[in-house]
C-alpha cells in the first residue's frame, strides 16, 4: 500500500475517532493541511477569530515539513489515537 493510500485510509479513520482534546484536534488539522497543501499561506487571522487563529498557528508550526513526512506523522497519530 502506498503512502497516499495509507493517508487516505487514515483520513477515513479520523472521522470515527472518539472525542479528542482541542490540542489533539489542532495537531490532526495541522498535519492534514501540511500533507495536502504544504506550507501555510495567507494572512494570520485577527485576534478576535480565536478558532481560525489557533488553526493557522498550528499549521504554521509545521512550516518546512515535507508533505510526505506530514502524511507519515498523520498516519502514526491516527493509528495511535485509534488504538488508545
N, C-alpha and C positions, 0 to 999 in steps of 0.2 A: 504494500500500500504506500502511495507517495505521501509526502509531507502535506500536500494540498488536500488530499483525500482525508488524511487524519485530522487536519484542521477543520474541514467542513463537518466531519463527524463530531468533533469536539464542540463546534458551534451548536449543533443539534442537541447535544447532551446538556449544554449550558442552560438551555431553555427550561429544562426539567429539574434543575438543581433545587434543593431546599433553600429557604430564605437565607441570604448571606448578609454580612455586615456591610456598611457603606464603603469601608476601606477595601474589602474584597471585591465589591461590585466595581469600584473605580479601577482596580487593578485589571479585572477582566475586560472592562471597557477599553482601557488604555492599550492593553496588549492586542485586543481585537483591531482597534483603529490603526495601530502601528503595523500590524500584519497586513491589513487590507490597503491602507493608504500611504504608508511611510510616515515621514516626519509631519508633525502638526503644522498647520499653516493658518493664516488669518490672524486677526487681532484677538488678543486676550479679552474675554468678556468683562464687563464692568463689575464693580464690587457689589452691585445690587442683584446681579444674576449669579447667586451663590452656586447653584447646581451646575450651570454651564461653565462657570469659572473652575470649579473643582474638577470637572471632566477635562477641561482644556489643560489644566495644570498636570493632571495625572498622565495625560497623553504626552505633554511636553517633556516630562521626566524621561521618556524613552527616546528622545531625540537622538538620532545617530544609530539606533539599533537597526540592524538589518531585518527586513521583513521575514526572512526565513527563521531568524533567531526568535523574533516575536511570536511566530507560529509555534515554534518548539516550546517556548515558555507558556504560551496559552494552553496548548495541549496538556502539558505537565500540570498546570494549575487546575484545569477542569478535571483531569483524572484524579488529582489529589482530593479535590472537593467532593467528587462523586464517591470516593472510597472512604471518606471521613465518617 
